[in-house]
Structure formats: structure tokens, C-alpha cells
Amino acid sequence: MADIDTLLGALAAKAPPSALSSLESDVFQGLALRHEQATAQRGMVLAVAAAAVVGIAGSVAPAAPAQAEPLFGVPQSAPSHLLAD
């Protein structure tokens, strides 16, 4: 038992390593980085989910039939067009 007490006493007398003083800031920087990564990943998952919902809704919803009509031609409801038919 005396050997352990001697070793612990010698360890207590030593100065702590200099890397120990910056340990707290390093840990908090790592936590902040993980938080930022989690936030970015959550945003990407939300964007993918929204795109999937819009894509599925767009493919399931019935589309209106296409009607081709000249851009600068006589409109269908013009009086001259109605009289000609």
C-alpha cells in the first residue's frame, strides 16, 4: 500500500500537462462541430423528404389535358371565329 501512496503523492506533486488547460475548449469546439453537422444533416433530410412528397404528389395528381393554341392567332372566343364555324 505504501508504494501506491508514494506514487500518488509524486503524481500530485507534478504539474499538470499543458495540454490539459486547453482540453475544455477543445471538447466544446468538438461539440459545436457535431451540432452544426447534425443541423446540416437534418436540413438535408428535410429537403429530400419535401422533394419526395412533391414528386409523389405530382405524379399521383391527374394532369389537365394539353391544349395547343397559337400564341398570336385568333382567340377561340372571338366573334369572327364563332361566326365562321
N, C-alpha and C positions, 0 to 999 in steps of 0.2 A: 503494500500500500504506500509505503514511503516513496517509492520510485514514481508512482503516479502523481503524488503530491508535489514532488520535486519538479517533474515535467510540467505540470500545470502552473506552478509558480514561475518557472522560467518562461513559459508561454505568456503569462500575464505581464511579465516584466518587459517583454519585447514590444516594440512599437508596431502598430498595425500597418499592413502594407498600404502603399499609396493608392493602389487600385481600388481599395475599399471605400475611399472617400467619394469616388465618382460612381459607385455601384447604384445608388438610389436614382440618380439622374438617368443612368443607362437603362434601368428597369422601366422607369416611367416613359422614356423615349420608345422603348420596345412596345410597351402597352399602347401608346398613342399610334404607333405604326400599325399595330394589329387592328386597332379600332378603325383607322382610315381604310385599311384593306377590307375589313368586314362591311363598312359602309359602301364602298365602291362595289363590292360583290353583290350586296343587297340591291343596289340600284340597277346593276346589270340583269339580275334575275327578274326584277320588276319590269324592266324594259322588254325582256324576252317574253315574259308572261303576257304583257299587254299586246305585243305584236302577234302572239299566238291567238289570243282571243279575237283580235280584229281580223286576222286571217281566216279563222274558222267561221266567224260570223259573216264575213264577206263571201265565203264560199257556200254557206248554207242558205243565205238570204236569196230569194229569187230576184233575178235581174229584169229590168224592164226591156221589152223588145227594142231593138235598134231601129231607128227610122232615118233613112238617108234623105236629105233635102238640100237643094242648092243654097249656098250661103247668100248670094245676092240675086236670086231668082224671084219670081212672083210668089208671094206667100199663098198658102193653101186657102186662106180665108179672104183673099182679095176679090172684089166684085167681078172683075173681068174673068177671073179663073172660075168662079161659080157659074157665070152665065155661059161659058164655053163648054162646060160639061153638060 
